[in-house]
Amino acid sequence: MTEMKADGAANVALGRFESAAGEALGDEEMQLRGAGRQVGGHVQEAAGVVKATLEEVAEQASAAFSLASDAYRRISDSAQGIARRVDPFVDERPYLALSLAAAGGLFVGLLIAGRGPKVIYVKPRT
């Protein structure tokens, strides 16, 4: 239980006591102060719950960001390693590298495009 929620619960309890005391004494002002304190306590409890939830979400977001940052670092290191191995090949044989890149792009394009569904239009007989 967070501090805000505990304070809210205490205010609700005090408000109930104050309301009951006002009712027993016939003091309407005391009853209204007690009811107001109860409402304020409920609001404070709700704020405590929201605060706790937001803190939990922030912790989860921080953990997710840390995981994403580590993954990015690993992928970046891997890509830089590949680039270090490929650069000498491209420098030595630029036309062959360009041909291989074009063939790879065409292959990937064909894989992505696929054939798709064939649509056959049938003309009705007259």
Secondary structure, DSSP 8 states (H G I E B T S, - for coil): --HHHHHHHHHHHHHHHHHHHHHHHT-HHHHHHHHHHHHHHHHHHHHHHHHHHHHHHHHHHHHHHHHHHHHHHHHHHHHHHHHHHHHHHHHH-HHHHHHHHHHHHHHHHHHHH-------------
